Amino acid sequence: MANEKKTLTVRQVKSQARRPASQEQTLKGLGLGKIGRERILEDTPSIRGMIRVVAHLVKVVGE
């Protein structure tokens, strides 16, 4: 139990259409790209930073 890694479940809720290329690339880096897709990601500072960049397009549904 002490070795369990924390995870975040991230869901894309808005389209990446008409967004800057950097935001599209960030979504791709998170494993997203279509509305409704979900990914379970490790809770690290770099992932949190990526989520912050596209916070208006995604929702964190589980921690």
C-alpha positions as CSV (number, residue, x, y, z in Angstrom):
1,M,0.0,0.0,0.0
2,A,2.8,2.4,0.6
3,N,4.0,2.0,-3.0
4,E,0.6,2.9,-4.5
5,K,1.0,5.8,-7.0
6,K,-1.6,8.5,-7.0
7,T,-3.6,8.9,-10.2
8,L,-5.9,11.4,-11.8
9,T,-8.7,10.6,-14.2
10,V,-8.9,13.4,-16.9
11,R,-11.8,13.8,-19.3
12,Q,-11.9,16.1,-22.3
13,V,-15.2,18.1,-22.2
14,K,-14.6,20.7,-25.0
15,S,-13.3,20.5,-28.5
16,Q,-9.7,21.4,-29.5
17,A,-10.9,23.0,-32.7
18,R,-9.8,26.6,-33.1
19,R,-7.3,26.4,-30.3
20,P,-3.6,27.3,-30.5
21,A,-1.4,24.5,-31.7
22,S,0.3,24.3,-28.3
23,Q,-3.0,23.4,-26.6
24,E,-3.7,20.7,-29.2
25,Q,-0.3,19.3,-28.6
26,T,-0.8,19.3,-24.8
27,L,-4.1,17.4,-25.2
28,K,-2.3,14.9,-27.4
29,G,0.4,14.6,-24.8
30,L,-2.3,13.8,-22.2
31,G,-3.7,11.1,-24.5
32,L,-6.8,13.0,-25.3
33,G,-8.1,14.5,-28.6
34,K,-11.8,13.9,-28.8
35,I,-14.6,15.0,-26.5
36,G,-15.5,12.3,-23.9
37,R,-12.2,10.6,-23.9
38,E,-10.8,9.7,-20.5
39,R,-7.3,8.8,-19.4
40,I,-5.9,7.7,-16.0
41,L,-2.7,9.5,-15.5
42,E,-0.1,9.4,-12.8
43,D,-0.3,12.4,-10.5
44,T,3.0,14.3,-11.1
45,P,3.8,18.0,-11.2
46,S,4.4,17.8,-15.0
47,I,0.9,16.3,-15.6
48,R,-0.7,18.8,-13.3
49,G,1.0,21.6,-15.3
50,M,-0.3,20.1,-18.6
51,I,-3.8,20.0,-17.1
52,R,-3.5,23.6,-16.0
53,V,-2.7,24.7,-19.6
54,V,-5.8,23.1,-21.0
55,A,-8.0,23.4,-17.9
56,H,-10.8,25.1,-19.9
57,L,-11.0,22.0,-22.2
58,V,-10.7,19.2,-19.6
59,K,-12.2,18.1,-16.3
60,V,-10.5,16.1,-13.6
61,V,-13.1,13.5,-12.6
62,G,-11.2,11.4,-10.2
63,E,-8.2,11.8,-7.9
